[in-house]
Amino acid sequence: MRKFDKSQIKFMSLTRRESKTNLHDILIDPDSAPKILSQHERSKLEEIAESMKESRSKERPVVFAFGAHLIKNGLSRIMIELMKFGYVQQMLVNEAVVIHDWEFAFQGKTEENVARYIEKGQFGLWDETGRYIGNAIKCGVENGIGYGHSVGRFIENGVAGNLKAEHPYKEHSVVGQAFRMGIPLAVGVNLGQAIIHKHPGFDWSVAGRASQIDIDRFDNTIYNLEGGVYLSIGSAVLSPQIFEKSLSAAKNVGYGGKNIRLKRFRIYVNDIQPSTWDWSKGEPPKDNPAYYLRFMKTFSRMGGRSEYIEMDNVKFLHNLYHLLK
């Protein structure tokens, strides 16, 4: 059997990649008219907006967890406006969010044709993305900074150790603006899954430490979630899995496993998978298709109040922004 030699991987410059998504083609103007809601949808979003306003009036946190489609669907400016308005106290994302956000900030475009480039043996093997993000994390960890703010600092300042890079589109970067505003942005690392993990400039142990710094800070936010709001937008695996462990740990530490403070909080989950089940009733029976909506099963076990909103994330977040504004 032949042995795979990782050192033989050939990385190509990101400037030579044909990217599918241009930043200025997809960016949504926050103040433009959002998609029209049904009466039922409007009622749900009004409830969420009021819950967020109430949480902030009592200085309780609002947490946003989301996947990369939020960035690729052009919602960056809306997220940044929500951050400016004080409606975001914590974010939780995967590495795909950071990768697409950084590529947008760096070159104004992102996303590749997976089928085309994997056939060539070139999918994900782009030099600048792996080298710059890997180096930014390394420099951040050396200063006790987590994954999210390490990359955000690089986007904002353009310097990471001996590497320098302009980010001409940084004003539209959620990761960069989170660093600038001091809003925690936790990055959950799942080693082996992100395109940057094959790059020799990306150190898995450094990434793990950077993510640990982030999740420790996320734990602290969840420890103070009583009276707060947790919104999960299109993150079907990372969001529920990290949140449930942080919530359990927070309850455990609070009062020796009897943390009475962490009972009153709201969980709103937005995705496009169909479901008509009333999750306030708990888990559906096994003969109901909703039983296999795995992420909602996880959320429904966490206490508080869980609700599912079936809607595309552009319609959801754009309308929610207008109701909050």
Buried (B, 14 or more C-beta within 10 A) or exposed (E): EEEEEEEEEEBBEBEEBEBEBBBEEBBBEBEEEBEEBEEEBEEBBBBBBEBBBBBBEEEBBBBBBBBBBBBBBBBBBBBBBBBEEEBBBBBBBBBBBBBBBBBBBBBBBBBBEEEEBEEEEBBBBBBBBBBBBBBBBBBBBEEEBBBBBBBBBBBBBEEBEEBEBEBEBBEBBBBBBBBBBEBBBBBBBEEEEBBBBBBEBBBEEBBEBBBBBBBEBBBBBBBBBBBBBBBBBBBBBBBBBBBBEBBBEBBEEBEEEEBEBBEBBBBBBBBEBEBEBEBEEEBBEEEEEBBEBEBBBBBBEBEBBBBBBBBBBBBBBBBBBBBBE
